[in-house]
Amino acid sequence: MFTYNERFANVRETLQKFLNGMPVDHSTHVSKTIIHSWKRCRDFGVDPYLRQVPEGIRGKPLEDLLHQNEEFIATSIPYLENLYNHVKGSGFSVVLFDKEGFIIHMIGDEDLMTRHARDNYIVGTCWAENVVGTNGCGTALTENRPVQIFASEHYCKLAHRFTCSGAPIHDSGGNILGVIDMTAPYERVHPHTLGMVAAASYAIENQLKLKKAMDDLMKAYCYRQTIFDSYEAAQLAIDRTGIVTLINRKGKELLKLRSSDVGKGLAEVFHESENRPFIGTIMHNTSIIDKECVIYRGDGYDKYTLTSLPIYAGRNEVIGSIITLNGIRRTRRLVTDMIGAKAGFEFSNIIGEDPRFIATIEFGKRAAMSASNVLLLGDSGTGKDIFAQAIHNGSKRKKRPYIAINCGAIPRELIASELFGYAEGAFTGSKKGGSPGKFELADGGTIFLDEIGEMPLELQIALLRVIEERKVTRIGGSITTPIDVRLIAATNKNLREEVSKGNFREDLYYRLNVLTIEMIPLKTRKSDIPLLVHHFIKRLNGILNLDIQGVDRKVIDGFMAYSWPGNVRELQNVVERMMNVATGPMLTYDLLPPEIRFNTKQTMYSYDNASLEDMERRRISELLQADLTKDEIAKQLKIARSTLYLKMKKYEIS
């Protein structure tokens, strides 16, 4: 067995032979690992007679390097200090290198650290094999395993006074992060020193794996919580005993819960005495899908749709449940969106240039900005339904539901359940769980009650109560539901007369008659007929896949002479009928329906048997009755406005 000095001399002699180009085989003096390292160093062109380690990195590059390895250093320091505490005062230094061989942290005895500084063995210098030859850091990095480099085994003579014990440190994926090394004068190092270093390396690796696992768990938790919080529905997780384990953001907001409720039982969180049916439903049912429920939260009852699904661990082992609660309002808004409960028309879609009609539109726009009830009056076909949609779309409720119901089209015995809904078991054949009415579905939006004059008297009382209390109770139910609904009603009846006849409640009439809009019949705004006709042709061309280019002047004359009892709706139907039977690109006189042709012929006949002055007088009177302006009448007659006034004076037309 060699002494340290004898071993030092034997190894140095072997190294000198190698440097002199003599063949060297591994022996008891030098291992294969060392000889292979020497060969690499020779190939790298490393100077074996280096007197000092080359200058390392300083300043900003060093700051960047330490910042990049900040987590690695912080994790390793406790283990470096623990290792050093075992050898403190015995001339050892403990050093941490990065994966490129740069020193990134070191601790040691003061006198040794001073000596290291003179040799440039400091933070920022590189100890890779291609820089300073065989050493505890560089060779451990290359071999990717723990190595101990004894004194003269170092390729460069500047390190022959020391023995280095280095072990690589890997991340959880097996990639090298760096090296931990213990260095001391060679006579003070024991073979067991390498075991201590390898154990520290293993401990650091385990700590890094644990830290990554904890980071992964935290990320998974954050992902889970973010996903959980992203739902626009209240969600809770409970274990199989009913203990709340998670509450999402919406759950705290919608159900007025707190983070401190996690860990409490469902019965405690929701006050079992007040919510026994709700809690019982969850605890006694493994799976619940979209069941309507009621929860009391201290200031009243609120309705929700409940879904509760089991959480499985392993094979069919239920470990808890995910409870999802949607506010009934949100659910109904989703339903109304899905069934297309939206208003399609806006004021910009309404066609007309008649001054009175324009004034009506402007008043409708002002009504849209109000929260008051609106009553639309006018004959059938004047566009009450279009105005109702435009008012909704011009209001703050335009993104909320728009529900239209024709009170005259629903059987008398069904209209109440249609408007107010019904509770489960309210009548034979009623839907399980009951059904919401149109007022509940329209919550937050607008409900349009067309033909309100047809509503039965007994139902008018219920409607009045809903309007006044802003609450609705389903037929056969006992729970009242608050609603926020804008009401627009329409009728072609004279409601004042209906009130005097006892067919319509006076108090309801005054509730509805806040903002009243009287629709302009087509017969009093005939100047809009050409505009409407061209609009209908353009729109129907796309719908009917036709290519009608225009309309004959005689057709327009026929339209102008007709009284239009069905108003704009009748005009649209006539244009559509003519387009469907047209054989050419123009709508011609022969395509007019008989009732319009007959009316036109009668007018022409009367003109044919009259003098020119009579015809002129009659034409001016008709245009004035159509509420046209003087400029518009003069334009149609193709005369100057001053001439029109002279003719009116001549024919004594006021």
MOQUI-V635781 format. One record per backbone hydrogen bond with DSSP energy under -0.5 kcal/mol. NH is the residue of the N-H (numbers start at 1). CO is the residue of the C=O. Records with the same first field share a line. If there is no record, write none. Layout:
NH = CO, CO
This chain:
7 = 3
8 = 4
9 = 5
10 = 6
11 = 7
12 = 8
13 = 9
14 = 10
15 = 11
16 = 12
17 = 13
18 = 14
19 = 15
20 = 16
21 = 18
22 = 17
27 = 30
35 = 31
36 = 32
37 = 33
38 = 34
39 = 35
40 = 36
41 = 37
42 = 38
43 = 39
44 = 40
45 = 41, 42
46 = 41
48 = 46
50 = 47
53 = 119
57 = 124
61 = 58
62 = 58
63 = 59
64 = 60
65 = 61
66 = 62
67 = 63
68 = 64
69 = 65
70 = 67
73 = 69
74 = 70
75 = 71
76 = 72
77 = 73
78 = 74
79 = 76
80 = 76
81 = 77
82 = 78
83 = 79
84 = 80
85 = 81
86 = 82, 83
87 = 83, 84
88 = 84
90 = 87
92 = 87
93 = 183
94 = 107
95 = 181
96 = 105
97 = 179
98 = 102
99 = 177
101 = 98
103 = 125
104 = 96
105 = 96
107 = 94
109 = 92
113 = 109
114 = 110
115 = 111
116 = 112
117 = 113
118 = 114
119 = 115
120 = 117
121 = 116
122 = 120
124 = 103
125 = 122
127 = 101
131 = 128
132 = 128
133 = 129
138 = 127
139 = 135
140 = 135, 136
141 = 137
142 = 138
143 = 139
144 = 140
145 = 140
147 = 166
149 = 164
150 = 148
153 = 150
154 = 151
155 = 134
156 = 132
157 = 48
158 = 50
159 = 156
160 = 157
162 = 159
163 = 184
164 = 149
165 = 182
166 = 147, 164
167 = 180
169 = 178
171 = 175
174 = 171
177 = 169
178 = 169
179 = 97
180 = 167
181 = 95
182 = 165
183 = 93
184 = 163
186 = 161
188 = 185
189 = 186
193 = 190
194 = 191
195 = 191
196 = 192
197 = 193
198 = 194
199 = 195
200 = 196
201 = 197
202 = 198
203 = 199
204 = 200
205 = 201
206 = 202
207 = 203
208 = 204
209 = 205
210 = 206
211 = 207
212 = 208
213 = 209
214 = 210
215 = 211
216 = 212
217 = 213
218 = 214
219 = 215
220 = 216
221 = 217
222 = 218
223 = 219
224 = 220
225 = 221
226 = 222
227 = 223
228 = 224
229 = 225
230 = 226
231 = 227, 228
233 = 231
234 = 325
236 = 323
237 = 246
238 = 321
239 = 243
240 = 319
242 = 239
244 = 264
245 = 237
246 = 237
248 = 235
252 = 248
253 = 249
254 = 250
255 = 251
256 = 252
257 = 251
261 = 258
262 = 259
263 = 244
264 = 261
266 = 242
269 = 265
270 = 266
271 = 268
272 = 267
274 = 271
275 = 271
276 = 272
279 = 275
280 = 276
281 = 277
282 = 278
283 = 279
284 = 280
285 = 282
288 = 308
290 = 288
291 = 306
293 = 304
295 = 302
297 = 295, 300
302 = 295
304 = 293
305 = 326
306 = 291, 304
307 = 324
308 = 288
309 = 322
311 = 320
312 = 310
313 = 317
316 = 314
317 = 313
318 = 316
319 = 311, 317
320 = 311
321 = 238
322 = 309
323 = 236, 321
324 = 307, 322
325 = 234
326 = 305
328 = 303
331 = 327
332 = 328
333 = 329
334 = 330
335 = 331
336 = 332
337 = 333
338 = 334
339 = 335
340 = 337
341 = 336
342 = 340
349 = 346
350 = 347
358 = 354
359 = 355
360 = 356
361 = 357
362 = 358
363 = 359
364 = 360
365 = 361
366 = 362
367 = 363
368 = 364
369 = 365
370 = 367
374 = 487
375 = 515
376 = 489
377 = 375, 517
378 = 491
382 = 379
387 = 383
388 = 384
389 = 385
390 = 386
391 = 387
392 = 388
393 = 389
394 = 390
395 = 392
398 = 395
400 = 397
402 = 341
403 = 446
404 = 402
405 = 448
407 = 405, 450
409 = 406
410 = 406
414 = 411
415 = 411
418 = 414
419 = 415
420 = 416
421 = 417
422 = 435
423 = 475
426 = 423
430 = 427
434 = 431
435 = 422
438 = 418
439 = 419
441 = 437
442 = 438
443 = 440
444 = 484
445 = 442
446 = 401
447 = 486
448 = 403
449 = 447, 488
450 = 405, 448
452 = 449, 490
454 = 451
455 = 452
459 = 456
460 = 456
461 = 457
462 = 458
463 = 459
464 = 460
465 = 461
466 = 462
467 = 463
468 = 464
469 = 465
470 = 466
472 = 481
474 = 479
475 = 421
477 = 474
481 = 472
482 = 480
483 = 470
486 = 445
488 = 447, 486
489 = 374
490 = 449
491 = 376
495 = 493
498 = 494
499 = 495
500 = 496
501 = 497
502 = 498, 499
503 = 498
504 = 498
509 = 505
510 = 506
511 = 507
512 = 508
513 = 509
514 = 512
515 = 373, 512
516 = 514
517 = 375
518 = 516
519 = 377, 517
521 = 519
524 = 521
525 = 522
528 = 525
529 = 526
532 = 528
533 = 529
534 = 530
535 = 531
536 = 532
537 = 533
538 = 534
539 = 535
540 = 536
541 = 537
542 = 538
543 = 539
544 = 540
545 = 541
546 = 541
549 = 585
550 = 585
552 = 587
555 = 552
556 = 552
557 = 553
558 = 554
559 = 555
560 = 556
561 = 557
562 = 558, 559
567 = 564
568 = 381
569 = 381, 566
570 = 566
571 = 567
572 = 568
573 = 569
574 = 570
575 = 571
576 = 572
577 = 573
578 = 574
579 = 575
580 = 576
581 = 577
582 = 578
587 = 550
588 = 586
591 = 588
592 = 589
596 = 593
597 = 593
598 = 594
599 = 595
600 = 596
601 = 597
602 = 598
603 = 599
604 = 600
605 = 601
606 = 602
607 = 603
608 = 604
609 = 605
610 = 607
615 = 611
616 = 612
617 = 613
618 = 614
619 = 615
620 = 616
621 = 617
622 = 618
623 = 619
624 = 620
625 = 621
626 = 622
627 = 624
628 = 623
633 = 629
634 = 630
635 = 631
636 = 632
637 = 633
638 = 634
639 = 634
644 = 640
645 = 641
646 = 642
647 = 643
648 = 644
649 = 645
650 = 646
651 = 647
652 = 649
653 = 648
654 = 652
